[in-house]
Amino acid sequence: MNIICEYCKETFETDNQKRKYCSKSCGLKHRAQKNHDLYYEDRICSICGKSFHVRKKSKKKTCSSKCGNKSSGNKKRHKDIERVCEVCENVFKVKMNSKRVTCSRKCGNTRSWSLVPKDDKRRTDHIELMRNIGKKNIGGDPWNKGVVGAQEAWNKLDRIIYKCKVCHRDYETYVKNDNPRRSTCGSIYCTQAKVPLPKDHDVDVDNWTEPTKKFRCKICGKEFEVLLGRSGRIKGWKHKRGKGKKKLLTCSEDCFNVLRSMLLMECGSKSCDTKPELEVEKRLKEHKVRYRKQYWQRTDKRIVFYDFILWDYNLLLEVDGDYWHANPKIYSILNEAQSKNVKNDKFKERLAKDRGFLIFRIWESEIPEKFEKLLELLKTLKKER
């Protein structure tokens, strides 16, 4: 049926008889227009006669502040007046309520110094005063002194010749509170070093760079360089465990994650285990099936983990939660986390098949039924072998 839109007056086809507008934007515009007519109105200014738009609750009778001042009797609220400077006698403009007597800061400073009495501690000669303050500060701490003489005092401080604690070279430095400001000569080597050099050293301190050492990755076997500090501190991927803080080095973050999972398995940590995984593990132990947890396979882009591997049957076992891995019998519409996990599961299946593994999946809600099927599959595989 054809209906005319209440806002744009165009005809449109629809099956709904109650529909009034051709689109959502027309509906919003029409409602806004209605509300505007309810709360706003046009008025005429009582001074200049112009029309102006205003809310109905407002008590405004004039269109602008200029007309408002005329209606109240004030020609100008902030009136400017002319004054003569007391120092240079130039004419300058200033507000009526202002107490300014001089045209600029320079004239103000000269006026303030001329008004100071001669018997007072402050003298008219400002430069001589600052010099005297600077002379008093010689040998003292010139920090945080808000006077010009402080800079002069700082420049006149005696520099002392001091020996660097690392390279034993002589260098000049200022003294602060009877101590040198710097304990080293300022080179990169000396600032980074913790242990002093022997007196007969051959290190080029000015053109020094941190030494490197080659290591071999414990996961992928690649050679990589690691920076060594002055104290032999290793700067790279490392993992500390136990009281001895044994360092296990890897070339990248991916290899480090693999190494970490292996260490967790060695230590017997069950932080990665979920309830369904623990239940399946218990059943595997009851039926005396040989397995290994958190088996991983490396690809070009990343490392993939599987929950269990059954070595005797060359079979990978995946135990998935119904919600996080989106059981198709329960969930038809997936959220972001579920869709991401489903993609990952498909990739793992493809990788397992490409590398000659069988893969078997057990859902959280079907553990007893699926485990029986798994046992039957294992029997058939044993017969084939």
C-alpha positions as a Markdown table, in Angstrom:
| # | Residue | x | y | z |
|---|---|---|---|---|
| 1 | Met | 0.0 | 0.0 | 0.0 |
| 2 | Asn | 1.1 | 3.6 | -0.7 |
| 3 | Ile | 1.5 | 6.1 | 2.2 |
| 4 | Ile | 2.5 | 9.8 | 2.2 |
| 5 | Cys | 5.4 | 10.7 | 4.5 |
| 6 | Glu | 4.3 | 13.4 | 7.1 |
| 7 | Tyr | 7.7 | 15.2 | 6.9 |
| 8 | Cys | 8.9 | 15.2 | 3.2 |
| 9 | Lys | 5.4 | 14.5 | 1.7 |
| 10 | Glu | 6.7 | 11.8 | -0.6 |
| 11 | Thr | 4.8 | 8.5 | -1.3 |
| 12 | Phe | 6.3 | 5.2 | -0.3 |
| 13 | Glu | 5.2 | 1.5 | -0.3 |
| 14 | Thr | 4.8 | -0.4 | 2.9 |
| 15 | Asp | 2.9 | -3.3 | 4.5 |
| 16 | Asn | 2.6 | -1.6 | 7.9 |
| 17 | Gln | -0.5 | 0.7 | 8.1 |
| 18 | Lys | 0.7 | 2.5 | 11.2 |
| 19 | Arg | 3.9 | 3.7 | 9.5 |
| 20 | Lys | 4.0 | 7.5 | 9.1 |
| 21 | Tyr | 7.5 | 8.3 | 7.7 |
| 22 | Cys | 9.4 | 7.0 | 4.7 |
| 23 | Ser | 12.7 | 6.7 | 6.7 |
| 24 | Lys | 14.1 | 6.9 | 10.2 |
| 25 | Ser | 15.8 | 10.3 | 9.5 |
| 26 | Cys | 12.5 | 11.9 | 8.4 |
| 27 | Gly | 10.9 | 10.7 | 11.7 |
| 28 | Leu | 13.7 | 12.1 | 13.8 |
| 29 | Lys | 13.6 | 15.5 | 12.0 |
| 30 | His | 9.8 | 15.7 | 12.3 |
| 31 | Arg | 9.9 | 15.0 | 16.1 |
| 32 | Ala | 12.7 | 17.5 | 16.6 |
| 33 | Gln | 10.7 | 20.2 | 14.8 |
| 34 | Lys | 7.6 | 19.5 | 17.0 |
| 35 | Asn | 9.7 | 19.7 | 20.2 |
| 36 | His | 11.3 | 22.9 | 19.0 |
| 37 | Asp | 7.9 | 24.6 | 18.5 |
| 38 | Leu | 6.9 | 23.5 | 22.0 |
| 39 | Tyr | 9.9 | 25.1 | 23.8 |
| 40 | Tyr | 11.1 | 28.0 | 21.6 |
| 41 | Glu | 9.4 | 31.1 | 20.2 |
| 42 | Asp | 10.2 | 34.3 | 18.2 |
| 43 | Arg | 10.2 | 37.7 | 20.0 |
| 44 | Ile | 10.7 | 41.3 | 18.8 |
| 45 | Cys | 13.4 | 43.4 | 20.4 |
| 46 | Ser | 12.0 | 46.4 | 22.5 |
| 47 | Ile | 14.9 | 48.7 | 21.4 |
| 48 | Cys | 15.9 | 48.0 | 17.7 |
| 49 | Gly | 12.7 | 46.1 | 16.6 |
| 50 | Lys | 14.6 | 43.1 | 15.3 |
| 51 | Ser | 13.1 | 39.6 | 15.7 |
| 52 | Phe | 15.2 | 37.0 | 17.7 |
| 53 | His | 14.8 | 33.3 | 18.6 |
| 54 | Val | 14.7 | 32.4 | 22.3 |
| 55 | Arg | 13.3 | 29.8 | 24.8 |
| 56 | Lys | 9.8 | 30.4 | 26.1 |
| 57 | Lys | 11.0 | 30.2 | 29.8 |
| 58 | Ser | 13.6 | 33.0 | 29.1 |
| 59 | Lys | 12.8 | 36.6 | 30.3 |
| 60 | Lys | 14.9 | 38.3 | 27.6 |
| 61 | Lys | 13.4 | 41.3 | 25.9 |
| 62 | Thr | 16.3 | 42.5 | 23.8 |
| 63 | Cys | 18.2 | 40.8 | 21.0 |
| 64 | Ser | 21.7 | 41.6 | 22.2 |
| 65 | Ser | 23.8 | 43.0 | 25.1 |
| 66 | Lys | 24.1 | 46.4 | 23.4 |
| 67 | Cys | 20.3 | 46.8 | 23.3 |
| 68 | Gly | 20.2 | 45.5 | 26.9 |
| 69 | Asn | 22.6 | 48.2 | 28.1 |
| 70 | Lys | 20.5 | 50.9 | 26.3 |
| 71 | Ser | 17.3 | 49.6 | 28.0 |
| 72 | Ser | 19.0 | 49.6 | 31.5 |
| 73 | Gly | 20.5 | 53.1 | 31.0 |
| 74 | Asn | 24.2 | 52.1 | 30.8 |
| 75 | Lys | 25.8 | 53.3 | 27.6 |
| 76 | Lys | 28.9 | 51.2 | 28.2 |
| 77 | Arg | 29.8 | 49.0 | 31.2 |
| 78 | His | 33.6 | 49.0 | 30.8 |
| 79 | Lys | 34.4 | 52.5 | 29.9 |
| 80 | Asp | 38.0 | 53.5 | 28.8 |
| 81 | Ile | 39.5 | 56.7 | 30.0 |
| 82 | Glu | 42.7 | 58.6 | 29.1 |
| 83 | Arg | 45.5 | 59.1 | 31.6 |
| 84 | Val | 48.9 | 60.8 | 31.5 |
| 85 | Cys | 51.9 | 58.6 | 32.5 |
| 86 | Glu | 53.7 | 60.0 | 35.7 |
| 87 | Val | 57.2 | 59.1 | 34.3 |
| 88 | Cys | 57.3 | 59.8 | 30.5 |
| 89 | Glu | 54.1 | 61.9 | 30.4 |
| 90 | Asn | 52.6 | 60.0 | 27.4 |
| 91 | Val | 48.8 | 59.6 | 27.1 |
| 92 | Phe | 47.5 | 56.1 | 27.4 |
| 93 | Lys | 44.0 | 54.4 | 27.7 |
| 94 | Val | 43.0 | 52.5 | 30.7 |
| 95 | Lys | 39.7 | 51.2 | 32.2 |
| 96 | Met | 37.8 | 53.4 | 34.6 |
| 97 | Asn | 38.2 | 51.2 | 37.7 |
| 98 | Ser | 42.0 | 50.6 | 37.1 |
| 99 | Lys | 44.6 | 52.0 | 39.4 |
| 100 | Arg | 47.4 | 52.1 | 36.7 |
| 101 | Val | 49.5 | 55.3 | 36.7 |
| 102 | Thr | 52.2 | 54.4 | 34.2 |
| 103 | Cys | 52.0 | 53.5 | 30.5 |
| 104 | Ser | 54.3 | 50.5 | 30.6 |
| 105 | Arg | 56.3 | 48.1 | 32.9 |
| 106 | Lys | 59.5 | 50.0 | 32.3 |
| 107 | Cys | 58.0 | 53.3 | 33.6 |
| 108 | Gly | 56.5 | 51.4 | 36.5 |
| 109 | Asn | 59.9 | 50.0 | 37.5 |
| 110 | Thr | 61.6 | 53.4 | 37.4 |
| 111 | Arg | 58.7 | 55.0 | 39.4 |
| 112 | Ser | 59.0 | 52.2 | 42.1 |
| 113 | Trp | 62.8 | 52.6 | 42.5 |
| 114 | Ser | 62.6 | 56.4 | 42.7 |
| 115 | Leu | 60.0 | 56.2 | 45.5 |
| 116 | Val | 62.4 | 54.0 | 47.7 |
| 117 | Pro | 64.0 | 56.1 | 50.4 |
| 118 | Lys | 67.8 | 56.4 | 50.5 |
| 119 | Asp | 68.1 | 55.2 | 54.1 |
| 120 | Asp | 66.4 | 51.9 | 53.3 |
| 121 | Lys | 68.4 | 48.6 | 52.7 |
| 122 | Arg | 67.3 | 48.5 | 49.0 |
| 123 | Arg | 69.4 | 50.9 | 46.9 |
| 124 | Thr | 68.4 | 52.7 | 43.7 |
| 125 | Asp | 71.3 | 51.1 | 41.8 |
| 126 | His | 69.8 | 47.7 | 41.1 |
| 127 | Ile | 72.9 | 46.3 | 39.3 |
| 128 | Glu | 75.3 | 47.0 | 42.2 |
| 129 | Leu | 72.9 | 45.3 | 44.6 |
| 130 | Met | 72.8 | 42.1 | 42.5 |
| 131 | Arg | 76.6 | 42.0 | 42.3 |
| 132 | Asn | 76.9 | 42.2 | 46.1 |
| 133 | Ile | 74.5 | 39.3 | 46.4 |
| 134 | Gly | 76.5 | 37.3 | 43.9 |
| 135 | Lys | 79.7 | 37.9 | 45.9 |
| 136 | Lys | 78.1 | 36.6 | 49.1 |
| 137 | Asn | 77.1 | 33.4 | 47.3 |
| 138 | Ile | 80.6 | 32.5 | 46.2 |
| 139 | Gly | 81.5 | 29.1 | 47.6 |
| 140 | Gly | 77.9 | 28.5 | 48.7 |
| 141 | Asp | 75.0 | 26.6 | 47.2 |
| 142 | Pro | 73.7 | 28.8 | 44.3 |
| 143 | Trp | 70.6 | 26.6 | 43.7 |
| 144 | Asn | 67.1 | 28.1 | 43.9 |
| 145 | Lys | 68.2 | 31.7 | 44.2 |
| 146 | Gly | 65.8 | 33.9 | 42.3 |
| 147 | Val | 68.2 | 36.7 | 41.7 |
| 148 | Val | 70.5 | 37.8 | 38.8 |
| 149 | Gly | 73.6 | 37.5 | 41.1 |
| 150 | Ala | 73.0 | 33.7 | 41.5 |
| 151 | Gln | 74.2 | 33.1 | 37.9 |
| 152 | Glu | 77.3 | 35.2 | 38.6 |
| 153 | Ala | 77.9 | 33.2 | 41.8 |
| 154 | Trp | 77.6 | 29.9 | 39.9 |
| 155 | Asn | 80.0 | 31.0 | 37.2 |
| 156 | Lys | 82.6 | 32.2 | 39.8 |
| 157 | Leu | 82.5 | 28.8 | 41.7 |
| 158 | Asp | 85.9 | 27.1 | 41.6 |
| 159 | Arg | 86.1 | 24.0 | 39.5 |
| 160 | Ile | 88.1 | 21.2 | 41.0 |
| 161 | Ile | 90.1 | 18.5 | 39.2 |
| 162 | Tyr | 88.7 | 15.1 | 40.2 |
| 163 | Lys | 89.6 | 11.5 | 39.2 |
| 164 | Cys | 87.0 | 9.2 | 37.6 |
| 165 | Lys | 86.1 | 6.2 | 39.7 |
| 166 | Val | 86.0 | 3.8 | 36.7 |
| 167 | Cys | 88.7 | 4.9 | 34.1 |
| 168 | His | 90.9 | 6.9 | 36.6 |
| 169 | Arg | 91.1 | 9.9 | 34.2 |
| 170 | Asp | 91.2 | 13.5 | 35.5 |
| 171 | Tyr | 88.1 | 15.7 | 34.8 |
| 172 | Glu | 86.8 | 19.1 | 36.0 |
| 173 | Thr | 83.6 | 19.4 | 38.0 |
| 174 | Tyr | 81.8 | 21.8 | 40.4 |
| 175 | Val | 81.5 | 21.2 | 44.1 |
| 176 | Lys | 78.2 | 21.0 | 45.8 |
| 177 | Asn | 78.0 | 20.5 | 49.6 |
| 178 | Asp | 81.7 | 19.6 | 49.7 |
| 179 | Asn | 81.2 | 16.8 | 47.2 |
| 180 | Pro | 81.8 | 16.7 | 43.4 |
| 181 | Arg | 78.6 | 16.9 | 41.3 |
| 182 | Arg | 79.7 | 13.8 | 39.2 |
| 183 | Ser | 81.6 | 10.7 | 40.3 |
| 184 | Thr | 82.5 | 9.7 | 36.7 |
| 185 | Cys | 84.0 | 11.6 | 33.8 |
| 186 | Gly | 80.7 | 11.5 | 31.8 |
| 187 | Ser | 81.6 | 8.9 | 29.0 |
| 188 | Ile | 79.0 | 6.2 | 28.1 |
| 189 | Tyr | 81.3 | 3.5 | 29.3 |
| 190 | Cys | 81.9 | 5.0 | 32.8 |
| 191 | Thr | 78.2 | 5.8 | 33.4 |
| 192 | Gln | 77.1 | 2.2 | 32.5 |
| 193 | Ala | 80.1 | 0.4 | 34.2 |
| 194 | Lys | 79.7 | -0.9 | 37.8 |
| 195 | Val | 83.2 | -2.3 | 38.3 |
| 196 | Pro | 86.3 | 0.0 | 38.1 |
| 197 | Leu | 88.9 | -0.8 | 35.5 |
| 198 | Pro | 92.5 | -1.7 | 36.4 |
| 199 | Lys | 94.9 | 1.3 | 36.2 |
| 200 | Asp | 96.7 | 0.0 | 33.1 |
| 201 | His | 93.7 | -0.5 | 30.9 |
| 202 | Asp | 93.5 | -0.5 | 27.1 |
| 203 | Val | 89.8 | 0.2 | 26.6 |
| 204 | Asp | 88.9 | 3.1 | 24.3 |
| 205 | Val | 86.5 | 4.7 | 26.8 |
| 206 | Asp | 85.3 | 7.5 | 24.5 |
| 207 | Asn | 84.3 | 5.2 | 21.5 |
| 208 | Trp | 83.1 | 2.3 | 23.6 |
| 209 | Thr | 80.1 | 0.1 | 22.6 |
| 210 | Glu | 78.6 | -2.7 | 24.7 |
| 211 | Pro | 80.0 | -6.2 | 23.9 |
| 212 | Thr | 77.9 | -9.0 | 22.5 |
| 213 | Lys | 78.0 | -12.7 | 22.9 |
| 214 | Lys | 76.6 | -15.5 | 20.7 |
| 215 | Phe | 74.2 | -18.1 | 22.1 |
| 216 | Arg | 72.3 | -21.0 | 20.6 |
| 217 | Cys | 68.5 | -21.2 | 21.1 |
| 218 | Lys | 67.4 | -24.2 | 23.1 |
| 219 | Ile | 64.1 | -24.6 | 21.1 |
| 220 | Cys | 64.8 | -23.9 | 17.4 |
| 221 | Gly | 68.7 | -24.1 | 17.4 |
| 222 | Lys | 69.3 | -20.7 | 15.8 |
| 223 | Glu | 72.4 | -18.6 | 16.7 |
| 224 | Phe | 71.6 | -15.2 | 18.1 |
| 225 | Glu | 73.6 | -12.3 | 19.7 |
| 226 | Val | 73.0 | -11.0 | 23.2 |
| 227 | Leu | 74.2 | -7.7 | 24.7 |
| 228 | Leu | 76.4 | -8.1 | 27.7 |
| 229 | Gly | 76.7 | -5.2 | 30.2 |
| 230 | Arg | 79.8 | -4.2 | 32.1 |
| 231 | Ser | 79.0 | -6.6 | 34.9 |
| 232 | Gly | 78.2 | -9.5 | 32.6 |
| 233 | Arg | 74.5 | -9.0 | 32.8 |
| 234 | Ile | 72.6 | -10.7 | 30.0 |
| 235 | Lys | 70.0 | -8.6 | 28.1 |
| 236 | Gly | 67.6 | -10.9 | 26.3 |
| 237 | Trp | 64.8 | -13.4 | 26.6 |
| 238 | Lys | 65.4 | -15.3 | 29.9 |
| 239 | His | 63.4 | -17.4 | 32.4 |
| 240 | Lys | 64.4 | -17.7 | 36.0 |
| 241 | Arg | 63.3 | -20.6 | 38.2 |
| 242 | Gly | 64.4 | -22.2 | 41.5 |
| 243 | Lys | 66.8 | -20.8 | 44.1 |
| 244 | Gly | 69.8 | -20.8 | 41.7 |
| 245 | Lys | 68.0 | -18.6 | 39.2 |
| 246 | Lys | 69.1 | -20.7 | 36.2 |
| 247 | Lys | 69.0 | -18.7 | 32.9 |
| 248 | Leu | 67.5 | -20.5 | 29.9 |
| 249 | Leu | 68.0 | -18.4 | 26.8 |
| 250 | Thr | 65.8 | -18.4 | 23.6 |
| 251 | Cys | 66.0 | -16.3 | 20.4 |
| 252 | Ser | 62.4 | -15.0 | 20.4 |
| 253 | Glu | 59.2 | -14.6 | 22.4 |
| 254 | Asp | 57.6 | -17.7 | 20.6 |
| 255 | Cys | 60.5 | -19.9 | 21.6 |
| 256 | Phe | 60.3 | -18.5 | 25.1 |
| 257 | Asn | 56.6 | -19.4 | 25.4 |
| 258 | Val | 57.4 | -23.0 | 24.3 |
| 259 | Leu | 60.2 | -23.2 | 26.8 |
| 260 | Arg | 57.9 | -21.9 | 29.6 |
| 261 | Ser | 55.3 | -24.5 | 28.9 |
| 262 | Met | 57.9 | -27.3 | 28.9 |
| 263 | Leu | 59.2 | -26.0 | 32.3 |
| 264 | Leu | 55.7 | -26.0 | 33.7 |
| 265 | Met | 55.2 | -29.6 | 32.7 |
| 266 | Glu | 58.5 | -30.5 | 34.3 |
| 267 | Cys | 57.6 | -28.8 | 37.5 |
| 268 | Gly | 54.2 | -30.5 | 37.6 |
| 269 | Ser | 52.3 | -27.3 | 37.5 |
| 270 | Lys | 48.6 | -27.7 | 36.7 |
| 271 | Ser | 47.8 | -24.1 | 36.0 |
| 272 | Cys | 46.9 | -24.9 | 32.3 |
| 273 | Asp | 44.7 | -27.9 | 33.1 |
| 274 | Thr | 40.9 | -27.5 | 32.9 |
| 275 | Lys | 38.2 | -29.7 | 34.5 |
| 276 | Pro | 37.4 | -31.7 | 31.4 |
| 277 | Glu | 41.1 | -32.2 | 30.7 |
| 278 | Leu | 41.7 | -33.5 | 34.2 |
| 279 | Glu | 38.7 | -35.9 | 33.9 |
| 280 | Val | 40.0 | -37.3 | 30.6 |
| 281 | Glu | 43.5 | -37.7 | 32.1 |
| 282 | Lys | 42.0 | -39.7 | 35.0 |
| 283 | Arg | 40.2 | -42.1 | 32.6 |
| 284 | Leu | 43.4 | -42.5 | 30.5 |
| 285 | Lys | 45.3 | -43.5 | 33.7 |
| 286 | Glu | 42.6 | -46.0 | 34.6 |
| 287 | His | 42.8 | -47.7 | 31.2 |
| 288 | Lys | 46.7 | -47.5 | 31.3 |
| 289 | Val | 47.0 | -45.5 | 28.1 |
| 290 | Arg | 50.4 | -43.9 | 27.5 |
| 291 | Tyr | 50.1 | -40.2 | 26.9 |
| 292 | Arg | 51.9 | -36.8 | 27.1 |
| 293 | Lys | 50.3 | -33.5 | 27.9 |
| 294 | Gln | 50.6 | -30.2 | 26.0 |
| 295 | Tyr | 52.3 | -31.5 | 22.9 |
| 296 | Trp | 53.4 | -28.8 | 20.5 |
| 297 | Gln | 54.1 | -28.4 | 16.8 |
| 298 | Arg | 56.0 | -25.5 | 15.3 |
| 299 | Thr | 55.0 | -23.8 | 12.0 |
| 300 | Asp | 56.5 | -20.9 | 10.1 |
| 301 | Lys | 54.2 | -18.3 | 11.7 |
| 302 | Arg | 53.5 | -19.8 | 15.2 |
| 303 | Ile | 53.5 | -22.7 | 17.6 |
| 304 | Val | 50.4 | -24.9 | 18.1 |
| 305 | Phe | 49.6 | -26.8 | 21.3 |
| 306 | Tyr | 47.5 | -30.0 | 21.6 |
| 307 | Asp | 46.0 | -31.3 | 24.9 |
| 308 | Phe | 47.3 | -34.9 | 24.7 |
| 309 | Ile | 49.3 | -37.1 | 22.4 |
| 310 | Leu | 49.0 | -40.9 | 22.5 |
| 311 | Trp | 52.4 | -42.1 | 21.3 |
| 312 | Asp | 51.5 | -45.7 | 20.7 |
| 313 | Tyr | 48.7 | -44.8 | 18.2 |
| 314 | Asn | 50.1 | -41.6 | 16.7 |
| 315 | Leu | 46.9 | -39.9 | 17.8 |
| 316 | Leu | 46.3 | -36.3 | 19.0 |
| 317 | Leu | 43.5 | -35.9 | 21.6 |
| 318 | Glu | 41.7 | -32.5 | 22.0 |
| 319 | Val | 39.4 | -31.9 | 25.0 |
| 320 | Asp | 37.2 | -28.8 | 24.3 |
| 321 | Gly | 34.8 | -26.9 | 26.5 |
| 322 | Asp | 31.2 | -26.5 | 25.1 |
| 323 | Tyr | 31.2 | -22.7 | 25.5 |
| 324 | Trp | 34.7 | -21.6 | 24.5 |
| 325 | His | 35.0 | -23.9 | 21.5 |
| 326 | Ala | 31.3 | -23.5 | 20.5 |
| 327 | Asn | 29.8 | -27.0 | 20.5 |
| 328 | Pro | 27.7 | -27.0 | 17.3 |
| 329 | Lys | 24.9 | -29.0 | 19.0 |
| 330 | Ile | 24.4 | -26.1 | 21.5 |
| 331 | Tyr | 25.6 | -22.9 | 19.8 |
| 332 | Ser | 24.5 | -21.7 | 16.4 |
| 333 | Ile | 25.4 | -18.0 | 16.7 |
| 334 | Leu | 29.0 | -17.3 | 17.8 |
| 335 | Asn | 30.7 | -14.4 | 19.5 |
| 336 | Glu | 34.2 | -13.1 | 18.8 |
| 337 | Ala | 36.0 | -15.4 | 21.2 |
| 338 | Gln | 34.2 | -18.5 | 20.0 |
| 339 | Ser | 34.7 | -17.7 | 16.3 |
| 340 | Lys | 38.4 | -17.2 | 17.0 |
| 341 | Asn | 38.7 | -20.5 | 18.8 |
| 342 | Val | 36.8 | -22.4 | 16.1 |
| 343 | Lys | 39.2 | -21.0 | 13.4 |
| 344 | Asn | 42.2 | -22.1 | 15.6 |
| 345 | Asp | 40.7 | -25.6 | 16.0 |
| 346 | Lys | 40.3 | -26.0 | 12.2 |
| 347 | Phe | 43.9 | -24.9 | 11.6 |
| 348 | Lys | 45.1 | -27.5 | 14.2 |
| 349 | Glu | 43.1 | -30.2 | 12.5 |
| 350 | Arg | 44.6 | -29.4 | 9.1 |
| 351 | Leu | 48.1 | -29.2 | 10.6 |
| 352 | Ala | 47.7 | -32.6 | 12.3 |
| 353 | Lys | 46.5 | -34.3 | 9.1 |
| 354 | Asp | 49.3 | -32.7 | 7.0 |
| 355 | Arg | 51.9 | -34.1 | 9.4 |
| 356 | Gly | 50.5 | -37.6 | 9.5 |
| 357 | Phe | 48.7 | -37.5 | 12.8 |
| 358 | Leu | 45.2 | -38.8 | 13.6 |
| 359 | Ile | 43.1 | -36.3 | 15.7 |
| 360 | Phe | 40.1 | -37.1 | 18.0 |
| 361 | Arg | 37.9 | -34.4 | 19.7 |
| 362 | Ile | 36.0 | -34.9 | 23.0 |
| 363 | Trp | 33.4 | -32.3 | 24.0 |
| 364 | Glu | 32.9 | -31.4 | 27.7 |
| 365 | Ser | 29.2 | -32.6 | 27.8 |
| 366 | Glu | 30.0 | -35.9 | 26.0 |
| 367 | Ile | 33.1 | -37.2 | 27.9 |
| 368 | Pro | 31.8 | -40.7 | 28.9 |
| 369 | Glu | 30.2 | -41.5 | 25.5 |
| 370 | Lys | 33.1 | -40.1 | 23.5 |
| 371 | Phe | 35.7 | -41.8 | 25.7 |
| 372 | Glu | 34.2 | -45.2 | 25.0 |
| 373 | Lys | 34.4 | -44.5 | 21.2 |
| 374 | Leu | 38.0 | -43.5 | 21.7 |
| 375 | Leu | 38.7 | -46.9 | 23.4 |
| 376 | Glu | 37.1 | -48.7 | 20.4 |
| 377 | Leu | 39.2 | -46.7 | 18.0 |
| 378 | Leu | 42.4 | -47.5 | 19.9 |
| 379 | Lys | 41.5 | -51.3 | 19.7 |
| 380 | Thr | 41.1 | -51.1 | 16.0 |
| 381 | Leu | 44.3 | -49.2 | 15.6 |
| 382 | Lys | 46.1 | -51.8 | 17.7 |
| 383 | Lys | 44.8 | -54.7 | 15.5 |
| 384 | Glu | 46.0 | -52.9 | 12.3 |
| 385 | Arg | 49.5 | -52.6 | 13.7 |
